Amino acid sequence: MIITEKFTYQPGEHEAEKASNSYLMSLIAIIAGLPFPIINLIATIAFYLGNKKGTYFVRWHCTQALVSQLSVFIMNSFGFWWTVSIIFGSETVSNKYISYLITIFIFNLLEFVATIYTAIKTREGSHINWWFYGDLTNLLCKP
Amino acid sequence: MKKLAAQVILLVGFFLGSWLVIYQVDWMHLFNVEQINKKTEEKLGNLFWDFFNHSQKEIQDMAVLIPIDSILNRICLANEIDTSQIKIHIFKNDEINAFALPNKHLVIYTQLILTTENEAELSGVICHELAHMEMNHVMKKLIKEVGLSALISITTGNNSAEIVKETAKLLSSTAYDRSLEREADTKAVDYLSKAQIDPEPFANFLYKLAINESKNETLLIWMSTHPDSKERAEFVIEYSKGMPKNFRPILVQTSWDTLQKTLREWK
């Protein structure tokens, strides 16, 4: 799922720190924005835009940090509006709803652990390529 | 690009598959959700019951209660409904109305009983309200109209008399969704059939209300809370076609006559 690969060049200390920060940014946003999924995405987009003119290594990891949040963002948004419709609308708590919440909790947890691991490794200068998100980043981010 | 598309499909499949696997566990039971819902319903039922009990006069006359209990018992026994859970209340009121409250309180107004011509018509109305109770329509309606947050607020002590009054009015004088009404009618005919009671008089009662609506519309509350009576009567007739016709009376004629006479005297 997560592969350590060789980057096209050896990133410097400053680059590794910036790239690692992009993952930390998404982590902080996850903690702050748990009830409101959009906050995670906005925070990562802001960090991505701030580093748009950074080096390739920094841009690449900012992009991966951003796209890796898209799937949990969709899952969390759906869960969020489902909860809202239960509290304020006509929906009722059902087995389907509870199992959905547990599923998105597990996926969020996996994302959380993977993000921490990637942040640590990237800080050491390693190039961490996520399954699917890494390929998507390669498509979006060119040298 | 093809590889990415395949990965997206795999990712979505993995998510849906995980959801499906987790769904196999009965979380509602594990987290006691049904128990919590039951307690909320109990609290709401008691609150609304207190409201009606204080604002209207309940009939405690055995000449009225015994025949109604006999009808209820026949329906419940035949349909495996726990009779001890159903709390039936007859109120002296000139409106033609009957309605279900949370926690299985069934309220019937005297004028509705007086308007029915026989026990089968009354049984139809009782079956319809029982169906609303058994299919959890009462709570569904409350959640839809008032919202879960407001209901929890009522049950957790923020129950201002005005909110309880408005919500109680909502239960007694507004209609259910069209789909819920159809479900309740279908279930009511099933109940009647299993209890060996002819469903046709129930349809006749709906027709009768539809015809009389223009004459006395202010008192025909059950009619306004159960719209499209003519269409519903036709549905009852159509749905009950082909069902067994092994009908048996519940009350002897004198019991029915005494019930009607006692209620007329209460007027």
Interface residues (C-beta under 8 A of the other chain):
Chain A: S71 M75 I86 I87 F88 G89 S90 T92 V93 S94 N95 K96 I98 S99 Y100 I102 T103 I106 F107 W131 F132 D135 L136 L139
Chain B: M1 K3 L4 Q7 V8 L11 F15 S18 W19 I22 Y23 V25 D26 W27 M28 F31 V33 N37 M139 K140 I143 K144 G147 L148 S149
